[in-house]
């Protein structure tokens, strides 16, 4: 699509902020006014539009897509989104490890145990660690506490968590990523520990590296979106 606008501005509207293209307010893909809660997030959305060239590249609208998802899907249907997120805790990547005496298992414990222990302390819960791939349920109390945490969050943060948790295959990492000051690269490396281990053993594949980089960028963008939405 050809670029169809010249001026990109931000206006105060409806208790929030809205990007304007040549004076016309943006709408979501669902047709709602795209009003976001903070000026920093609106400015980031405006930067995506300003940064487009003569041809519009939809792949460069990470924040726009997240804002649309937050407004059209998450805010009116928070309970359903929470239901979709809880399985990422039930089968959290950080809880499934190789056998303790294997080299991979040793590395997993070294990287993952501090993260899980921090999560347990933060939410006052317990996570079951599993050696192997056979599923073992997490305690009902743990899942209930996490469900309560998710239900209390706003739609924009939940939209970000939906992305970070799904990309990391971990609700623990997904929630950690949206906190202020999160070490995004370290969390992403933790999520990809097994993939990186295999690459060390068998060599790196260019296509796999490109896919990892694109997913890393999406993970970082979602985390940044949550921070901007809080102002």
N, C-alpha and C positions, 0 to 999 in steps of 0.2 A: 504494500500500500504506500502511495505517495504521501509525504508529509503535507497536511492540509491546514496547518495553523502557523502563526508567527509568534504571538506573544503568549508566554506562560507565566501566570501569576497565581498567588494564593489569596483567598478571601476568607474572612470570618463569616461563618454561616451556620445556623441551626445548632448553636452550642458547640461548634467545632470548627474545622478548617476544611476548605475545599479548593482543589486545583481548578483554575479557569484557563481555558484555551481560547484566546481572542475574546475574552470576556464571558464565555459560556462555561457553566459549571459541568464538571465531569459526572457521569453516571456509571454505576457498576454494570457488569454484564447482565445483571438481573433487572436493570432499569431503575434502581434506587439512586438517590443523590449520593455521590461518593464523599461523604463527610467523615473525616477522621478526627480523633480526639485531641491531637496535639499539633502545634505548629511545626516542630522538628520533623514529624512524620509527613506532614503536608509538603514541607520543603523537599524532603527526599523523593516524594512522588513527583513533584514538579521537576526535580533534577532529571528524573528518568525521561520525562517528555522533552525537556530542553536538550538533553543529550542525544536525541535521535537525529539521524542525518536526513537526507532527502528521501530515503526509503525507510519506512518504519519497520524496525525489527522487533517482533513480539517477544522474543526471548530475553530482551533487555528490560522487560516490565515485571521484574520479580516482586517489587513492593506493590505495584498496582494489582497484580493477581492476588496477593495475600490480602490486600484491603478489600477487594471484591469478595473474596471467600469469607472474610470476617463479617462483612455486612450482609451478604446474601444468604449465607449458610449457617455460620456459627452463632451469630447473635440471636436469630430467631429459633435456633435448634440446638442450644447448648447441651441439653441432656443427651441427645443422640451423638454428639461429637465426643462427649465424655465416655459414652459407651464404646465408641470406636477406639478411644485411647487406652482404656484399661487393659486390653489384651497385650499391649506393649510392656506392661508391668508383669503380666502373668507369664510371659515368655521372654523376659528381659535378657538381652545379649550378655549383660554383665554377670548373670547368674549361671550361665551354661559354659562349663570349662572342660578342657581335656583332663585326663587322669592326673592326679597331683604330682606324680613322679616323672611325668613327661616334660620335656623342655618347654613345650607350648603352655602346658598347665602352670609351670613355674612363672613364665612371663605373664600369663593372664592374672595370676594372683598378685603379682607385683604391681601391675597397672590397675587392675579392676578393684581389688580389695579396698584400697584407700577411698575410691569413689563410692563404693557401696557402703562403707563404714560411715562416710560423711553423710550420705543420704539417710542411713538408719538413725544417725544422731539428729539430723534436721527434722525428720518427720516422726521420730520416736517410734520406729517400726523395726521389723526384722525381715530380712530377705533370705530365702533358702538358696544356698549354693548347690549346684548340681554338677557332678562329674559325669560326662557323657551327654547323650542327646535325648534320653528318655525324659519325658515331661514329668515334673513334680509341681504340684500347686503351691502358690505362695499363700501365706497365712491370710485368712479372711480379714483380720484386723489391719493388715498392711494394705490390702486392696481398698478397704473402706476408708482408711486415712488418705490414701492417694486420690480416691474418688472425691472426697470432700475438698481436698486442695484444688483439684481441677474445677469443680463446680463453683468455687468461690472466685475464680479468675474471670476477667472480662473477655469479651469475644475476640478482641484483637490479639491478646496474649494466647488464648486457646488456638487461634488460627496458626500462630507461630509454632506452638508446641506440637500441633498436628503434623507439621512439616519436620521439625527437628526430631521428634520421636520416631516417625516413620523412616526417615533417612538413616537414623542411628540404630533402628530396631531395638530401641531402649527408651522406656519412659523416664528412667533415672537420668540418662544423658540428655534427653529432650528437655526435661525441666531444668536441669543445671544450665543448659545452654542459654536459656532466656533470662537468667539472672544477671544483674549489673556486674560488670567486671569479670564475667565468665571467660575462661581461657579456651576460646573456641577451637583453636588448632589442636590443643591437647585433648579436648573432648572428642574431636573428630578422629584423631589418631587412636584413641581408646576404642571407638566404635568400629574401626577398621583394623584392629589388631590382628585378627586371624587372616584377613586378606593380605595384609602386609607381611605376615609370617610366611604365607605361601609364596609370595613374590620373592622373599629372601631365599627360599629353598629352591625354587624352580625358575627364577628369573622374572623380570618385569615385562609386561606386555603393553605396548603403546596404546592400544585401544582401551585396555583396562585402566591405565593411568589417566587417560582423557576422561573416561567415565567417572573415575574417582574425583578428579578435579572439578568436574561440573557439579557433582553431588556435594562436594565440599563447599563450593560457592553458594549453592542453594541452602545448605545448612547454616552457613554464616549469615546469609541474607535474612533468613527467618529469625535468627537470633537477634540481629540488628533491628529488624522490624519490631520485635517485642519491646526492645529498649526504647526505640523512638516513640512507640505508642504510649509509653508511660511518661514520656517527656523528660 
